[in-house]
């Protein structure tokens, strides 16, 4: 068997082994907008929840618009 054919066969087998070792795409959960990323630590998840709560809070002009607008 020529050297180039052995190299190509080796690369093909290595690629197939790498693909077989990965998690199937169907088993991976899609991250929807607003969902936390998978793999967060408990502290990171708590920070995410606090940030989401602050983001979803409705701000009004009576509460102030920030230092650039309030002078």
Residue pairs with C-beta under 8 A, 6 or more apart in sequence:
1 9
29 38
31 37
31 38
34 52
36 45
36 48
40 48
64 70
